[in-house]
Amino acid sequence: MSARALQRVVVRMLYDPALVDAIYAGEAALADVELTPAERAWLRAPDRRRWAVDPLRRTRGLQALLEAFPVAGAEAAARFGLKRLDRFFSARAFHDCVQSRGVLAQAFGGWLSGLGSAEVRAAALIERGIDRVRRAPPPGEAPPSPAGWATAPWAFGVALPVGALDRWTALRERLAAHPEGPLAALLAGAVDVRRAPPLDAGGAEGIVGERVGAGPDDVAVGGAPAALGALLTRLEIPHDWPSTAAALGELGAEPDEVEAVAAGLIGDGLLTSG
């Protein structure tokens, strides 16, 4: 295997004591990584206590992630407790992300959205979109469009239960009003999520976010048709034109309107084509 791949295994071990236990016990750990017997021996060579020399590593990592997911974190902490959120560092999502050199915040947002709460999922998908847009260059500095039709890197869209945007906005404002900031409010449980506007699972609304300036925090989030939010989610993975046209048709565009609708979305800065 490559030295970089082995290094990623080391990072995983530094965060997950269960993985350390499995490797030192000689269990069939790391089935996702091709390791030679010598490489497995290298991982077991140090005194195993050295893997736990920094007991606050996971805590610092979780706090950094929660800074990008304040509302989703508050929603999840209120329902499951902060200890449940710490389990991310033992989850498949974490290990796959590190081993594939993915974006940890994006993996965390996906993991949060799967915890089983509609409120957590809604907030996580909004904040995951914001995080993705923040990482993208502004429109004037963007690289060439990927092959196919895709959601612009400086935009995101989701379709969520009615009330998701109002709930997320209200909780974000309450967290931000804490004198020590949103993260402190989240960790202290200072915001009662039960008093936030409820979701209505009987309907759907779209939520769209866009970069509106050169700064990484210049992201505007607002309401949109649910169909548009669903389309932008689907096209986060580039599609060819026939697939894109079919998606537009499924979401209500008439056959003779499909090309005009697609051109309009490009003009609005929501889609790119290459």
Stockholm file with secondary structure:
# STOCKHOLM 1.0

chainA/1-274         MSARALQRVVVRMLYDPALVDAIYAGEAALADVELTPAERAWLRAPDRRRWAVDPLRRTRGLQALLEAFPVAGAEAAARFGLKRLDRFFSARAFHDCVQSRGVLAQAFGGWLSGLGSAEVRAAALIERGIDRVRRAPPPGEAPPSPAGWATAPWAFGVALPVGALDRWTALRERLAAHPEGPLAALLAGAVDVRRAPPLDAGGAEGIVGERVGAGPDDVAVGGAPAALGALLTRLEIPHDWPSTAAALGELGAEPDEVEAVAAGLIGDGLLTSG
#=GR chainA/1-274 SS CCHHHHHHHHHHHHHCHHHHHHHHTTCSCCTTSCCCHHHHHHHHSSCGGGGGSCTTHHHHHHHHHHHHCHHHHHHHHHHHCHHHHHGGGGSHHHHHHHHTTCCHHHHHHHHHHTSSCHHHHHHHHHHHHHHHHHHSCCGGGCCCCCSSEEECTTEEEEEEEETHHHHHHHHHHHHHTSTTCHHHHHHHTCSCGGGSCCCEEEEEEEEEEEECSSSTTCEEEEEECHHHHHHHHHTTSCBCHHHHHHHHHHTTCCTTTHHHHHHHHHHTTSEEEC
#=GC SS_cons         CCHHHHHHHHHHHHHCHHHHHHHHTTCSCCTTSCCCHHHHHHHHSSCGGGGGSCTTHHHHHHHHHHHHCHHHHHHHHHHHCHHHHHGGGGSHHHHHHHHTTCCHHHHHHHHHHTSSCHHHHHHHHHHHHHHHHHHSCCGGGCCCCCSSEEECTTEEEEEEEETHHHHHHHHHHHHHTSTTCHHHHHHHTCSCGGGSCCCEEEEEEEEEEEECSSSTTCEEEEEECHHHHHHHHHTTSCBCHHHHHHHHHHTTCCTTTHHHHHHHHHHTTSEEEC
//
